[in-house]
Amino acid sequence: MPELIAAPTRIPVPGGKVIDEYVGRVTTGTSEVSVAHMIAPAGWSEPAQTPEFDEVTVVLAGTVLVSHAEGTLAVHAGQAVLTRAGERVRYSAGDDGAQYVAVCLPAFAPEAAHRED
């Protein structure tokens, strides 16, 4: 039977970013995939990471910047980016901030992100 997700779970994070998880380890107990809507303010950034999961990021508004070994990729509204497990990346928001949906396979877990301090 289909399962209605009536409301996401808000995941607290520093730096003014908002994460609303619709499917994943916290909201549905799903370890195979996670789907979250995110809003990042202008200038937001997080530490570099080398995750154990693939991540698809679909940008709805603004720009997400993805720094990687060969430079920085600007992903604008209406575009998406796929990062692969084992690839070192660092996400940040452009001058206007960003609103996006992130899908992680398998589901996001803090310990699987391997964020640098």
N, C-alpha and C positions, 0 to 999 in steps of 0.2 A: 504494500500500500504506500502511496506517496506520503512523504513526511513534510508538513508545512513548517517552515522556519519563520515564525511570526515576527521575530525580532533578532537582530544579531547580538553578539556579546561584545561589549566595548572592552578592548584590551588596553590597559594603561601603559603608556610609554613616555619617556622624557622628550623634551624638545618641542612640545606643542603639536606633535603629530597625533592624529586620531586614527585608530584601527578598529573597524567593526567587522568581526569574523562572523560569516554566515554559515560556513561549513568548515569543520576542522576539529582538532583535538579538544579545544575548549568547549565549543558550542554543541557539537553533535557527537563527540567522541570518535570522530573519523580520523584514521591515520593514513589513509590512502591519498587523500587530496584535501587541500584547504582553499577556501575562497574568501577573500576579505576585501572590503571597500576601505580605502585610505584617503585621508586628507592631510597633506603636508604643507605647512606654511612656507612662505618665501624664505630662502636661505637655509631651510632644514637640511640636515645631513645625518647619516648614521655611520658607524665605524665600518671599515672594510670587512668583508666576510668571505668565506669559502664554504658555501653550504653543501650539504649532502642531498639536496633536492633541486630539481629543475624548477624554474619560476617563469611564468608568463605574466607580464605586466601590461595591462591595457590602459592607456592614458585617456581619461575622459575630459580633463581640462588642465591647462597649464603645461608644464614640461617636467619630465623626470630625467635626471642626468645619471647615466650609468658609467662610472669609471671602471676601466679594466686594464689589462696589461699593455694594450696598444693605444690607449687614449681614453677619450670620453665620448659617449654616444648620447646625443640629445634626442629624447623621445617625446614628441609633441602630441597634443590632443588629436585623437583619431588614429594614432599609431600604437603599435605594440612592440615589445621586445621579449625575446626568449633568452634566458641565461641558463646555462647547463650546470648540473651538479659538478663540483670540483673546480669550478672557475672562480677565481678571486674577483669580486666586484664590490663596488661601493655606490650606494644610491644616495641621491640628493635631489632637492627641488630647485627649479629655476626661479627667476626673479618674481614671477607671479604665483609661486607655489604650485601645487599639483593635486589633482584628484584622480585616483586610479583604482583599478581592481587588480589584485594579485592572486594568481592561482599557483599553488605549489604542489608538486608531485614528487615524492610523497608529501604529506601535510607538513606545514611549517611546525618546527619545534625549536625553541631557543637554543638548546644544546646541539641541534643539527645544523645551525647557522654558522657556527664557529666564527663568531664575531671577534675582531681584534680589539684590544683595549686602547 
